[in-house]
Amino acid sequence: MSDRERNTFAGRATRYARVGGNMSGVAAKMMASRLFGTEMAHDKTAEELARALGNLKGPLMKVAQLLSTIPDALPPEYAAELQTLQSDAPPMGYPFVKRRMAAELGPNWQTRFARFDKAPAAAASLGQVHRAATPAGEEVACKLQYPNMDSAIEADLSQLGFIFSLHRRMRPGIDTSEIAQEIGDRLREELDYGREAQHAALYGSIFADDPVIRVPKVHEDLSTRRLLTMGWLDGNRLLTYRDAPLEDRNRIATALFRAYWAPFVAVGVIHGDPHLGNYTVFEEEGRPAGINLLDYGCIRIFPVSFVGGVVDLYEGLRTGDEARVVHAYETWGFRGLSRDLIEVLNIWARFIYGPILDDRVRSLADGTKPGEYGRREAFKVHQALKEKGPVTVPREFVFMDRAAVGLGAVLLHLQAELNFYQIFRAQLEGFSTGAVEARQAAALQGVGLESPAARAAMPPKKA
């Protein structure tokens, strides 16, 4: 690895300067408001913060969008603005791509491909994708990481700490300490494309015999820690089918729903970043037949006890078993919960679980305007936590919530009408934590990944 790629002081300093310059004016207004007790135009300041972060792009954008889904992790005005941002870094030019590819595969890297498209097929926050072909003629997608991402992430995580420290002075209803730790760990994982290859292999094993969910094959000989090469899966963008016949939209939505819940219920794994760019739709005989899962950077592997808690909360809400609901929250790691705080948490839980608690055919929003879906519940939770909190959010909750809200946002575009309850109950058939534990151990071992328990026992990695 070259010095340019390392987590260098110079790389961090450059990033700090860019972020700090964008945010200094916003921070000054926030601090002055607290110090002198003056009123601040939160809506306007939120817009300024969004512009500051939006001009930066990169890893901090992923953080901002993640936090915008958790009630009271940020002031509501800021959360609403951050939800509008897009994570789309400018692409690397081809001369730079050639140098990066040579650094990963060696000076003769071009001989490893029959074709390598100069223009990227897609760009994201941590890297960009080029379409290529192997000498055997197989079409592949080469995801190449941008340079200095180690430095960028460490700098952005420091700025995240700054944002949280400002928010703490506003007496929030949520203690964000666990959230910050979880986000840092997951973002650092995303830098390791070798681990992402293992995630893809894990999902490949889960959906190996599934006719409606396709997972690309990893080409290990063309992959490194910063280059991931997978088979190219042809498909159309999800929004292509927004106005398709209801039968087609329902078929796609069912596949998306199962792609989210089946790995979680089976082996305690979830895709923590479901959004439109991570899926395409493949067709058979001119009709949509299923979905392609394209990205595996943000995968969360949960302790089996947490999986059991998710199911316990669902069953407790479904049957009105208050003791089971309380047990579920305690299993997740919530501590010192009063009856009032439990009711607050239940507002959000009933929103997240709502479609799978309702045994009937319905749309996800169920009559609510898509742009307003969840806002009422989020506002209620925000207001109640300000009065009755703060509550420390367990780290596992962060990406579970992000995934649920993200999946909902994707499904809202399709306006499918399904019995989500029956689809979910089918996933739960034969569920037990013992069975999950056995399947998880076998599945992770099969792709060379360690269990959550083993990871928890490891000493923390230095930044």
VENCOR-V332161 format. One record per residue. RES is the residue in one small letter. SS is DSSP state (hx for helix, st for strand, lp for the rest). PHI is phi as a letter, one per 30 degrees, with the letter a starting at -180 (NA if undefined). PSI is psi in radians with two decimals (999 if undefined). Layout:
BEGIN
res-><RES/RES>
ss-><SS/SS>
phi-><PHI/PHI>
psi-><PSI/PSI>
END
This chain:
BEGIN
res-><m/s/d/r/e/r/n/t/f/a/g/r/a/t/r/y/a/r/v/g/g/n/m/s/g/v/a/a/k/m/m/a/s/r/l/f/g/t/e/m/a/h/d/k/t/a/e/e/l/a/r/a/l/g/n/l/k/g/p/l/m/k/v/a/q/l/l/s/t/i/p/d/a/l/p/p/e/y/a/a/e/l/q/t/l/q/s/d/a/p/p/m/g/y/p/f/v/k/r/r/m/a/a/e/l/g/p/n/w/q/t/r/f/a/r/f/d/k/a/p/a/a/a/a/s/l/g/q/v/h/r/a/a/t/p/a/g/e/e/v/a/c/k/l/q/y/p/n/m/d/s/a/i/e/a/d/l/s/q/l/g/f/i/f/s/l/h/r/r/m/r/p/g/i/d/t/s/e/i/a/q/e/i/g/d/r/l/r/e/e/l/d/y/g/r/e/a/q/h/a/a/l/y/g/s/i/f/a/d/d/p/v/i/r/v/p/k/v/h/e/d/l/s/t/r/r/l/l/t/m/g/w/l/d/g/n/r/l/l/t/y/r/d/a/p/l/e/d/r/n/r/i/a/t/a/l/f/r/a/y/w/a/p/f/v/a/v/g/v/i/h/g/d/p/h/l/g/n/y/t/v/f/e/e/e/g/r/p/a/g/i/n/l/l/d/y/g/c/i/r/i/f/p/v/s/f/v/g/g/v/v/d/l/y/e/g/l/r/t/g/d/e/a/r/v/v/h/a/y/e/t/w/g/f/r/g/l/s/r/d/l/i/e/v/l/n/i/w/a/r/f/i/y/g/p/i/l/d/d/r/v/r/s/l/a/d/g/t/k/p/g/e/y/g/r/r/e/a/f/k/v/h/q/a/l/k/e/k/g/p/v/t/v/p/r/e/f/v/f/m/d/r/a/a/v/g/l/g/a/v/l/l/h/l/q/a/e/l/n/f/y/q/i/f/r/a/q/l/e/g/f/s/t/g/a/v/e/a/r/q/a/a/a/l/q/g/v/g/l/e/s/p/a/a/r/a/a/m/p/p/k/k/a>
ss-><lp/lp/hx/hx/hx/lp/lp/lp/hx/hx/hx/hx/hx/hx/hx/hx/hx/hx/hx/hx/hx/hx/hx/hx/hx/hx/hx/hx/hx/hx/hx/hx/hx/hx/hx/hx/lp/lp/lp/lp/lp/hx/hx/hx/hx/hx/hx/hx/hx/hx/hx/hx/hx/hx/hx/hx/lp/lp/hx/hx/hx/hx/hx/hx/hx/hx/hx/lp/lp/lp/lp/lp/lp/lp/lp/hx/hx/hx/hx/hx/hx/hx/lp/lp/lp/lp/lp/lp/lp/lp/lp/lp/lp/hx/hx/hx/hx/hx/hx/hx/hx/hx/hx/hx/hx/lp/lp/lp/hx/hx/hx/hx/st/st/st/st/lp/lp/lp/lp/lp/st/st/lp/lp/lp/st/st/st/st/st/st/st/st/lp/lp/lp/lp/st/st/st/st/st/st/st/lp/lp/lp/hx/hx/hx/hx/hx/hx/hx/hx/hx/hx/hx/hx/hx/hx/hx/hx/hx/hx/hx/hx/lp/lp/lp/lp/lp/st/st/lp/hx/hx/hx/hx/hx/hx/hx/hx/hx/hx/hx/hx/hx/hx/lp/lp/hx/hx/hx/hx/hx/hx/hx/hx/hx/hx/hx/hx/hx/hx/lp/lp/lp/lp/lp/lp/st/st/st/lp/lp/st/lp/hx/hx/hx/lp/lp/lp/lp/st/st/st/st/st/lp/lp/lp/lp/st/st/hx/hx/hx/hx/lp/lp/lp/lp/hx/hx/hx/hx/hx/hx/hx/hx/hx/hx/hx/hx/hx/hx/hx/hx/hx/hx/hx/hx/hx/hx/lp/st/st/st/lp/lp/lp/lp/hx/hx/hx/st/st/st/st/st/st/lp/lp/st/st/st/st/st/st/st/lp/lp/lp/lp/lp/st/st/st/lp/lp/hx/hx/hx/hx/hx/hx/hx/hx/hx/hx/hx/hx/hx/hx/hx/hx/lp/lp/hx/hx/hx/hx/hx/hx/hx/hx/hx/hx/hx/lp/lp/lp/lp/lp/lp/hx/hx/hx/hx/hx/hx/hx/hx/hx/hx/hx/hx/hx/hx/hx/hx/hx/hx/hx/lp/lp/lp/lp/st/lp/lp/lp/lp/lp/lp/lp/hx/hx/hx/lp/lp/hx/hx/hx/hx/hx/hx/hx/hx/hx/hx/hx/hx/hx/hx/lp/lp/st/st/lp/lp/hx/hx/hx/hx/hx/hx/hx/hx/hx/hx/hx/hx/hx/hx/hx/hx/hx/hx/hx/hx/lp/lp/lp/st/lp/hx/hx/hx/hx/hx/hx/hx/hx/hx/lp/lp/lp/lp/hx/hx/hx/hx/hx/hx/hx/hx/hx/hx/hx/hx/hx/hx/hx/lp/lp/lp/lp/hx/hx/hx/hx/hx/lp/lp/lp/lp/lp/lp/lp>
phi-><NA/d/d/d/d/d/d/d/d/d/d/d/d/d/d/e/d/d/d/d/d/d/c/e/d/d/d/d/d/d/d/d/d/d/d/c/i/d/d/b/d/d/d/d/d/d/d/d/d/d/d/d/d/d/d/d/i/i/e/d/d/d/d/d/d/d/d/d/c/c/e/i/d/b/e/e/d/d/e/d/d/d/d/d/d/c/c/b/d/d/d/d/d/d/e/d/e/d/d/d/d/d/d/c/c/j/d/c/e/d/d/d/b/d/a/b/d/d/d/d/d/a/b/b/d/c/a/b/c/c/d/a/b/d/e/d/j/d/d/b/c/c/c/c/d/d/d/i/d/e/d/d/d/d/d/d/d/d/d/d/e/d/d/d/d/d/d/d/d/c/h/d/d/b/d/c/d/d/d/d/d/d/d/d/d/d/d/d/d/d/d/c/d/d/d/d/d/d/e/d/d/d/d/d/d/d/c/e/c/c/d/c/b/c/b/d/d/d/c/d/d/c/b/b/d/b/b/b/c/b/d/d/c/d/a/c/d/e/d/e/c/d/c/d/e/e/e/d/d/d/d/d/d/d/d/d/d/d/d/d/d/e/d/d/d/d/b/i/b/b/d/d/b/d/b/e/d/c/b/b/c/c/c/b/h/i/b/d/c/l/b/c/c/c/b/b/d/c/c/c/c/c/e/d/d/d/e/d/d/d/d/d/d/e/d/d/d/d/c/i/d/d/d/d/d/d/e/d/d/d/d/d/k/d/b/i/d/d/e/d/d/d/d/d/d/d/e/d/d/d/d/d/d/e/d/c/c/c/d/a/d/a/d/d/d/h/j/d/d/e/d/c/d/j/d/d/d/d/d/e/d/e/d/d/d/d/d/c/d/d/b/d/d/d/d/d/d/e/d/d/d/e/d/d/d/d/d/e/d/d/d/d/d/d/h/d/b/b/c/d/e/d/d/d/d/d/d/d/e/i/d/a/d/d/d/d/d/d/d/d/e/d/d/d/d/d/c/i/c/c/d/e/d/d/d/d/d/d/d/d/d/d/d>
psi-><2.31/2.84/-0.50/-0.48/-0.24/2.86/1.37/2.72/-0.73/-0.72/-0.74/-0.77/-0.72/-0.78/-0.77/-0.77/-0.73/-0.80/-0.83/-0.70/-0.66/-0.62/-0.21/-0.74/-0.71/-0.81/-0.72/-0.73/-0.75/-0.76/-0.72/-0.67/-0.75/-0.70/-0.74/0.02/0.43/2.78/2.49/2.42/1.57/-0.69/-0.80/-0.74/-0.62/-0.70/-0.68/-0.70/-0.76/-0.71/-0.72/-0.79/-0.66/-0.59/-0.40/-0.72/-2.79/-2.81/-0.64/-0.48/-0.71/-0.70/-0.81/-0.79/-0.60/-0.85/-0.46/-0.22/-0.14/2.02/2.23/0.15/-0.50/2.77/2.50/-0.59/-0.66/-0.71/-0.74/-0.72/-0.73/-0.46/-0.33/-0.16/2.67/2.45/1.70/1.56/2.63/2.47/2.71/2.47/2.77/-0.69/-0.68/-0.65/-0.74/-0.74/-0.69/-0.73/-0.68/-0.63/-0.52/-0.72/-0.03/2.88/-0.42/0.55/-0.56/-0.42/-0.22/-0.12/2.55/-0.46/2.48/1.95/2.30/-0.69/2.38/2.51/-0.41/2.66/2.50/-2.86/-0.55/-0.25/-3.13/2.76/2.29/2.37/2.49/3.12/2.45/2.87/-0.45/-0.07/0.13/2.30/2.32/2.81/2.13/1.91/2.01/2.18/2.47/2.71/2.72/0.45/-0.52/-0.85/-0.71/-0.76/-0.75/-0.69/-0.75/-0.62/-0.59/-0.70/-0.59/-0.74/-0.64/-0.79/-0.77/-0.69/-0.65/-0.75/-0.63/-0.52/-0.14/0.22/1.12/2.91/-0.07/2.32/2.07/0.18/-0.79/-0.60/-0.81/-0.74/-0.75/-0.80/-0.74/-0.80/-0.76/-0.68/-0.70/-0.62/-0.67/-0.36/-0.40/1.71/-0.35/-0.70/-0.67/-0.64/-0.67/-0.69/-0.78/-0.71/-0.65/-0.84/-0.59/-0.67/-0.63/-0.72/0.42/-0.66/0.28/2.15/-0.23/0.00/2.04/2.43/2.29/2.62/2.38/2.35/1.64/-0.57/-0.25/0.41/2.59/-2.94/-0.44/0.17/2.18/2.10/2.14/2.80/2.50/2.22/2.02/2.44/2.97/2.68/2.58/-0.69/-0.21/-0.47/0.26/-0.55/0.33/2.89/2.60/-0.68/-0.72/-0.75/-0.65/-0.67/-0.76/-0.78/-0.67/-0.74/-0.75/-0.76/-0.77/-0.61/-0.47/-0.92/-0.61/-0.84/-0.58/-0.85/-0.57/-0.85/0.21/0.64/2.47/2.60/1.98/0.06/1.05/2.04/3.00/-0.59/-0.19/0.06/2.58/2.90/2.23/2.63/2.72/2.21/0.67/0.13/2.58/2.27/-0.40/-2.97/2.62/2.27/2.12/-0.35/2.41/0.46/-0.71/1.28/2.28/2.16/2.08/2.62/2.54/-0.59/-0.63/-0.70/-0.79/-0.65/-0.66/-0.77/-0.69/-0.74/-0.75/-0.88/-0.63/-0.75/-0.67/-0.68/-0.06/0.44/1.64/-0.68/-0.67/-0.62/-0.84/-0.76/-0.66/-0.84/-0.70/-0.63/-0.65/-0.52/0.08/2.41/2.63/0.65/2.20/2.95/-0.68/-0.76/-0.61/-0.72/-0.62/-0.83/-0.60/-0.50/-0.85/-0.68/-0.74/-0.52/-0.86/-0.78/-0.18/-0.94/-0.52/0.04/-0.14/1.83/1.26/2.85/2.26/2.83/2.88/-0.82/-0.40/0.95/-0.27/2.49/2.32/-0.67/-0.30/-0.02/2.08/-0.25/-0.71/-0.79/-0.74/-0.69/-0.74/-0.79/-0.76/-0.86/-0.75/-0.70/-0.57/-0.59/-0.67/-0.19/-2.83/2.81/2.39/2.13/2.12/2.57/-0.61/-0.43/-0.50/-0.95/-0.35/-0.79/-0.78/-0.75/-0.75/-0.80/-0.70/-0.75/-0.75/-0.72/-0.68/-0.79/-0.55/-0.56/-0.53/-0.39/0.77/2.76/1.84/2.84/1.50/-0.54/-0.87/-0.66/-0.74/-0.72/-0.58/-0.64/-0.55/-0.14/2.17/0.27/2.39/2.59/-0.55/-0.73/-0.69/-0.76/-0.76/-0.78/-0.69/-0.80/-0.79/-0.75/-0.76/-0.73/-0.62/-0.43/0.13/0.39/2.60/2.75/2.80/-0.64/-0.74/-0.67/-0.66/-0.48/-0.19/2.57/2.56/2.51/2.50/2.49/999>
END
